[in-house]
Amino acid sequence: MKKKIYLYLSLALLALGACSKDEPSGTDTPTKADVAFGLQLSLYGNEQALNEYFTTSNGYKIILSNFRLYISNIELTKENGEKVSVKDVMLYDIGETESRSFTANIPVGNYTSVRFGLGLDPATNDSDPTSFENSHPLAAYQGMYWSMLKYRFAIIEGRANVAGGDPANDALMAYHPGTDPAYRTLDIDYAFNVDANSAASLNFVVELNELFDGNGGNIDPVTNNATHSTPAEMPFTNILMDNLQGSIYAEAIYTRL
């Protein structure tokens, strides 16, 4: 009888051990976490909304009514040098709440830099906009494609009150940079951490003062009030894209779960 009891106990322990191998313990550490990738406008470090006047360091009083921007080929670098691809292309639209950010599930760990393109690389710029569903960033439905230009890399529109007079006399601005030579890439050295215990956001911040007076030069919204990236307008388009490239920095925000 004792031998039978010992046999039953042994079989039970073996069965329990087999179950413990197959069933999750509940203490496994997640290997990935959701991160929100956002875009925001800033003036001297403070968030700037559309349809509100702001004054740049070169004295221009400006109000933006539209700010849309393609950011593409987003890639992160981990502390060990591993590259993590995040998203092929995102069309950010500051005027639409749901288009100011997207969420990606990426590996947890320590990151040292982020790399992305401003606009679209030549291969993507050659895409057929009618081949995408309306919800896709490259679809014709998005209104970013011109047959004469291919894709507009950005739409930045507004007004400039340069004389300090009646807003009705504001100078209109319409910046529509595009074409392959306008494409820029940006590498930002920025250390941040992704873990399962925090809700993380990584924002791409456009410093508006640098946009209008930056690496490419000073932009006078009266004499440089528009570009549609025609050959004659490419010198100014390049100034605009150089300034945009130099105006963006990264900022991580964490909320403990």
Residue, then its C-alpha position, 0 to 999 in steps of 0.5 A: m500500500k505504501k508503494k502505491i501511495y509513493l507512486y501516486l505522489s511521484l506521478a503527481l509531482l511529475a505532472l505538477g512539474a510538467c505544468s509549471k514548464d508549460e504554463p506562464s508563471g505570471t512574473d515574466t518581464p515584458t520584452k516590448a512596450d508601447v511608445a507614443f511618437g508625437l510632433q509639437l510646435s514650440l516657441y522658446g521651449n513652450e508649446q505653441a498652438l495654431n491660430e495664435y500669434f507668436t513673435t520670433s527673435n527677428g521681430y516677425k509676428i506670425i500666426l500659423s493656421n496649418f502645419r502638416l509634415y511628413i516624417s519618414n524612416i523613423e529608426l532608433t538605436k539601442e545602447n548596444g548598437e542595435k537598430v530598431s525600425v519604428k515606422d516607414v512614414m507618418l503624416y503629422d497634422i498639428g491641426e488634427t488631434e488624432s494626427r499629432s502622434f502614433t503609437a508603436n510597440i518597441p523593445v524595452g531597453n536603453y536608447t541613445s539616438v533617433r534617426f528619421g527623414l524630413g519629407l520622403d526619400p526618392a523611392t517613396n516620393d515616386s509612389d503612386p498615390t492612387s494605390f493606397e487606401n484613404s487612411h494611408p499617409l501617402a494616399a491621394y485622399q490626404g491632399m499632399y500630392w501634386s502631379m507637377l511636384k510629386y509629394r509636398f513634404a510639408i504644408i506650412e501656412g499662415r500670416a505675418n503681421v510685419a508692420g504691427g498694423d491691422p491683421a487684415n493687412d497681414a502678409l499671407m504665407a504658403y510654404h509647400p516644400g517638395t522634390d527630391p533635393a528638399y529631402r533631409t535626414l536628421d540624427i538626434d543623439y538623445a538618451f531615453n529608456v523604454d520599460a514596461n512600468s512607464a507610459a513613454s512618449l517621444n516627441f519631435v519638437v519644432e522650435l519655431n524661432e529656429l524655423f524662421d531664423g536658423n541654420g539656413g538663414n533668416i526667412d522674411p515672411v514678406t519677401n519669402n512668403a511662398t514656395h511651391s518648389t518650382p525650379a526658381e523657388m528651390p533656393f528658398t525651399n532649401i533654406l526652409m528645409d535646412n531651417l526645419q532640419g535644425s529646428i527639431y529636437a527630441e523630448a521624452i515624457y514618462t508617466r509611471l503606470 
